[in-house]
Structures are given as structure tokens and as C-alpha cells.
């Protein structure tokens, strides 16, 4: 037996409904399937971990040599890492879907496919403002950790190392998205730490000015 999970849309965003299909292909014998699940995985601190599992079907027989397509819908967690930015893939960030078929009480992983995840509107607005200020983003990854005072569903964070024009220190930009908006944390190698929240529907805040203000000398400590 072989199989794979494919999303209907070429790209999805955290907090949205992800719709897709699991495609299964039968082997030489009929298989009584107990359960079919799709698990979302991402790489955290260099190790691939599961962060969401959903059942898409159960209790059917896949006939020998036959194929079957099983539709599914699953809300993506708000803290799902985004894998693409401005049309390009972030090299160190991945989200993959693992299809598992349980038959006779034994789970078997039958296929893994990559998913394209774009940032939320708020995450994009912050990064776009930073780009317009001349910031460079030499590195991005997902690491274990939490932000004090911020409610998190998963024990990992997505952050960017940023080279800020006319600033001597490297700045780490961290996102934690939630149903209301996104919490943004700025930490510099010089010891500065600043945090703010942005609502998903906020289209009026001058984020370029906000970022410059937070990193101005009067706010460095």
C-alpha cells in the first residue's frame, strides 16, 4: 500500500482551514483499514517533531490494486511555522504531512509530503516593514522555547536573525500568533528586549516607525 496527503490549495496560512485529500493505492491484497491519520510535522531545534494529528477516515476495506481518495479538513494551529516568504522558501523551516494507515492494529507510515505555509497578515506586515527599513534576514528557524507572558499552545518559536541597518547588534525577531493577532518579540545581542502585540485586522499602525522606535538608543535597555 502507498499513499500521500495533498492540500487543495498551493499555500495555506496559520489559523485557516486546510482542506485536502489523502490518496491511497492498494497492493496485491485487500486490506481492512482501521484508521487513516494525517500528522503535521516541523523541524524544531534540528529534530522533526509532530504538532498536530487528525483522523481522516476509519473502518473500510481497500481492495487490491484499487485507489481511494479521502477528503479532509483541518484547522491549522495559529502557531504553525510559515515556510515561505515573498515567494521564496525559508531554507531551515519545513512543515510536512505524514499519512499513516493502521491495519490490524499496526500503524504504517505510507507517505510524507511537504506543505507550503505563508505568514499571517500581521507577520507579513512586520517583516515587510522591516524589509523597507533595510533589514536583512540571514537566518530563520524554529526552536524550542516560550515567551514569558505570552500564551502558547506549542513549546516552540519561529524566529529570524536580523541585520539592522546602522545598528551594531544583531536583532532576533520572534513571532507567536494566536486567534487575535501576533505577539512580536525583539531581542538584540546588546541586551535590549522589546515586545508588542499586533491584531490581525490592524492595517493602520505604522510598523516601520514602531520598529525604529523600539530599537532607538532610548529603548535599547
C-alpha positions in Angstrom: 0.0 0.0 0.0 1.1 3.5 -0.7 -0.4 6.9 0.0 0.0 10.7 0.4 -1.8 13.7 1.7 -2.2 16.7 -0.6 -3.7 20.0 0.3 -6.2 21.5 -2.2 -4.5 25.0 -2.1 -0.9 25.5 -3.1 -0.4 27.6 0.0 -2.1 27.9 3.4 -1.8 30.2 6.4 -1.8 29.6 10.1 -5.3 29.7 11.6 -7.1 28.9 8.4 -8.9 25.7 7.4 -6.7 23.4 5.4 -8.6 21.2 3.0 -7.1 18.3 1.1 -7.2 14.7 0.2 -5.4 11.5 1.2 -4.7 9.3 -1.8 -4.3 5.6 -1.1 -3.2 2.9 -3.5 -3.8 -0.8 -2.8 -1.3 -3.5 -3.1 -1.7 -7.2 -4.1 -4.1 -8.0 -1.3 -7.2 -6.5 0.2 -6.5 -4.5 3.4 -9.0 -3.9 6.2 -8.1 -0.4 7.3 -8.7 0.5 11.0 -7.8 4.2 10.7 -6.2 6.8 8.4 -4.5 9.8 10.0 -2.6 12.8 8.8 0.1 14.3 11.1 1.7 17.7 10.7 5.4 17.8 11.4 8.0 20.5 11.7 11.7 20.7 12.5 12.4 22.1 16.0 16.0 22.6 17.0 17.1 20.3 14.3 14.7 17.5 15.1 11.4 16.7 13.3 8.5 16.7 15.7 4.8 16.2 15.4 2.5 19.1 16.4 -1.0 18.1 15.0 -2.7 14.8 14.3 -6.1 14.3 12.7 -8.1 11.3 11.8 -9.4 11.4 8.2 -11.2 8.1 7.9 -11.7 4.7 9.6 -13.3 1.3 9.2 -13.1 0.4 5.5 -11.5 -2.1 3.1 -9.0 -1.0 0.5 -9.3 -3.5 -2.4 -6.2 -5.0 -4.0 -5.0 -2.8 -6.8 -7.6 -0.1 -6.2 -7.2 3.5 -5.3 -9.2 5.7 -2.9 -9.3 9.5 -2.3 -10.4 10.6 1.1 -11.2 14.3 1.6 -10.3 16.0 4.9 -10.5 19.5 6.5 -8.4 20.5 9.5 -7.9 24.0 11.1 -4.2 24.8 11.2 -2.9 25.9 14.5 -2.1 29.6 14.8 1.5 28.7 15.8 2.1 26.7 12.6 5.5 27.8 11.3 5.4 29.5 7.9 7.7 28.0 5.3 7.6 30.6 2.6 8.1 34.4 2.5 7.7 36.7 -0.5 7.5 33.7 -2.9 10.6 32.0 -1.6 11.1 29.1 0.7 12.8 29.6 4.1 15.7 27.0 3.9 15.6 25.9 7.5 11.8 25.8 8.0 9.6 23.0 6.9 6.1 21.7 7.5 5.3 18.2 6.3 2.2 15.9 6.3 2.7 12.3 7.2 0.0 9.8 6.2 -0.4 6.8 8.5 -2.6 3.8 7.8 -3.5 1.5 10.7 -4.5 -2.0 9.7 -4.8 -5.0 12.1 -3.8 -2.7 14.9 -0.5 -1.9 13.3 0.2 1.7 12.2 2.2 2.1 9.0 3.5 5.4 7.6 2.7 5.3 3.9 3.7 8.7 2.7 5.2 12.1 3.5 4.5 15.3 1.6 5.6 18.9 2.0 3.2 21.8 2.7 3.6 25.4 1.8 2.6 27.7 4.6 2.6 31.5 4.2 2.7 34.0 7.1 -0.3 35.6 8.7 -1.2 39.1 7.6 0.3 40.5 10.8 3.5 38.5 10.4 3.8 39.7 6.8 3.3 43.3 7.7 6.0 43.2 10.4 8.5 41.6 8.1 7.6 43.9 5.2 8.1 46.9 7.4 11.5 45.6 8.5 12.4 45.0 4.9 11.5 48.5 3.9 13.8 49.7 6.7 16.7 47.9 5.1 16.8 44.9 7.5 18.3 41.7 6.2 17.2 38.2 7.3 20.2 35.9 7.0 18.7 33.1 9.1 15.3 31.8 10.2 14.5 28.7 12.2 12.1 27.1 14.6 13.5 26.4 18.1 12.2 25.1 21.4 11.2 27.9 23.8 8.5 30.1 25.1 8.0 33.9 25.5 7.3 35.0 29.1 3.8 36.4 29.5 2.6 35.0 26.1 0.1 32.2 25.9 1.4 29.4 23.7 -0.1 26.1 22.5 3.2 24.6 21.3 6.6 24.7 23.0 8.4 26.1 20.0 9.0 29.5 18.4 9.8 30.8 14.9 12.4 33.5 14.8 14.5 35.5 12.4 18.1 36.7 12.9 18.0 40.3 11.5 20.8 42.6 10.5 19.6 46.1 11.1 21.0 48.9 9.1 23.1 51.3 11.2 22.8 49.1 14.3 25.8 47.4 15.8 23.9 44.5 17.2 22.2 41.5 15.7 18.4 41.5 16.4 16.3 38.4 16.9 12.7 38.8 15.7 10.3 36.2 17.2 6.6 35.6 16.4 3.8 33.9 18.4 0.5 34.0 16.6 -2.9 33.5 18.2 -6.6 33.9 17.2 -6.5 37.7 18.0 -3.2 38.7 16.5 0.5 38.1 16.8 2.9 38.8 19.6 6.3 40.1 18.4 9.5 40.0 20.4 12.7 41.9 19.6 15.9 40.9 21.3 19.3 42.3 20.5 22.7 40.8 21.2 23.4 44.0 23.1 20.8 43.1 25.7 17.8 45.0 24.6 14.4 43.3 24.7 11.1 44.7 23.5 7.7 43.2 22.9 4.4 44.3 21.3 1.2 42.8 20.0 -0.5 43.4 16.7 -4.1 42.5 15.8 -4.7 40.5 12.6 -7.1 43.3 11.4 -4.7 46.2 12.3 -3.9 47.9 9.0 -3.2 51.3 10.4 -0.2 51.0 12.7 3.0 52.4 11.2 5.1 49.3 11.9 8.2 50.8 10.3 8.1 53.7 12.8 7.3 51.3 15.6 10.3 49.1 14.9 12.6 52.1 14.6 11.3 53.4 17.9 11.8 50.1 19.7 15.4 49.9 18.5 16.3 53.6 19.1 19.0 54.3 21.7 16.4 55.4 24.2 14.9 51.9 24.1 18.0 49.8 24.0 17.9 48.8 27.6 
